[in-house]
Amino acid sequence: MGPGAWPVPIHIVIMCIVVRLAGCSRGAGSRSLAPLSFVIDEIDALSSIYGDDWCVVDEDERIFCIKISDCLEQPKWTLCLQVILPSEYPASAPPIYQLNAPWLRGQDYIELTNSLEEIYVKNLGESILYLWVEKIREVLIEKSQSSDAGPNIEKITEEIDEDNEDDYSLEYQPVQEDTIKTLNFVISESQEDEELPPINHGNPISDRRSTFQAHLAPVVSPKQVKMVLAKLYENKKIASATHNIYAYRIYCEDKQTYLQDCEDDGETAAGGRLLHLMQILNVRNVLVVVSRWYGGILLGPDRFKHINNCARNILVECSYTNSAEESSKQLGKNKRVRKDKKRTEH
């Protein structure tokens, strides 16, 4: 058979071989675990097929994600599938999965998850990730063909806030609107040739399958903020995060005021809390971004603790504030001052 004579695309042939090998590894009636080598073969095949769209989040924990779209050029509908492969996969357990897309909710979500679970039931004991990805792509193509407009990309949090957040160590007060400046402005000529600042990455914090990681860059202008954010989003792992929350503070010497802003990225109030932390610690000329990869288990108020702990740790590591212990004392002091003020008002 000469070159180009494959009756079906080569990547489908590769995945069929992987699926069949995984199925044969079980044996008739066998309930034993599939050899790790077959899972590795599946991952290698998916990585080869999808290239840069395939991302390893945590190799040791076997957490992966893939960006799926309706087309390669100018996609309108995209979705990120994150999977955790338990040790029993594929022999006797399905992947633990999460579907990340701002537009995916309600009936769309129910129908897609039902389709994925139906695929698993029909292919018990076999490798199904490729089948899942292509099913999702099929759904996205159908949506693209049935609608001229793209999706509503407003992101929402996976979590529902609890009324009682007394355990949260930093009392949040919304930042006054008149102190916030946005990124929507005209760049002056003096800022056009600015260089990309160095970007530092903090140590991740993991809790119940969610992972949080902070990134920090020194900035002296909003243009540099934009440059850093654009650079971070070039990293496919960061771009695939469920939320990328950020805040920055820039001190304007001439006006003796702060230029500052924050972004929740769908995690309600998280950006304001992060900016509030930076105000309390009195840091300046710095951008902090906290990425969160949601693991499917609701964390409640603990998620805000992890976001701020990540941010505080990297600010300490980069010498923007005192040690973690001293900064904790400062947070406690500010909290007591606010409580004393409330008592006085009453």
JOHU-V153710 format. One record per backbone hydrogen bond with DSSP energy under -1.0 kcal/mol. CO is the residue of the C=O (numbers start at 1). NH is the residue of the N-H. Records with the same first field share a line. If there is no record, write none. Layout:
CO->NH, NH
This chain:
2->5
9->13
10->14
11->15
12->16
13->17
14->18
15->19
16->20
17->21
18->22
19->23
20->24
21->25
23->26
27->30
35->38
36->40
37->41
38->42
39->43
40->44
41->45
42->46
43->47
44->48
45->49
46->50
47->51
50->53
51->54
53->67
55->65
58->63
62->85
63->57, 58
64->83
65->55
66->81
68->79
77->70
79->68
80->100
81->66
82->98
83->64
84->96
86->89
88->92
96->84
98->82
100->80
101->104
105->108
106->110
107->111
108->112
109->113
110->114
111->115
112->116
113->117
114->118
115->119
116->120
117->121
118->122
119->123
123->126
128->132
129->133
130->134
131->135
132->136
133->137
134->138
135->139
136->140
137->141
138->142
139->143
140->144
141->145
142->146
165->168
176->179
177->180
183->185
188->191
189->192
191->194
200->216
205->212
207->210
210->207
211->293
212->205
213->291
214->202
215->289
216->200
217->287
221->225
222->226
223->227
224->228
225->229
226->230
227->231
228->232
229->233
231->234
232->235
235->239
236->240
238->241
243->292
245->290
246->263
247->288
248->261
249->286
250->259
252->256, 257
257->252
259->250
260->181
261->248
263->246
264->267
266->268
267->270
269->273
270->274
271->275
272->276
273->277
274->278
275->279
276->280
277->281
278->283
286->249
287->217
288->247
289->215
290->245
291->213
292->242, 243
293->211
299->302
300->303
301->304, 305
302->306
303->307
304->308
305->309
306->310
307->311
308->312
309->313
310->314
311->315
312->316
313->317
314->318
315->320
316->319
323->327
324->328
325->329
326->330
327->331
328->332
329->333
330->334
331->335
332->336
333->337
334->338
335->339
336->340
337->341
338->342
339->343
340->344
341->345
342->346
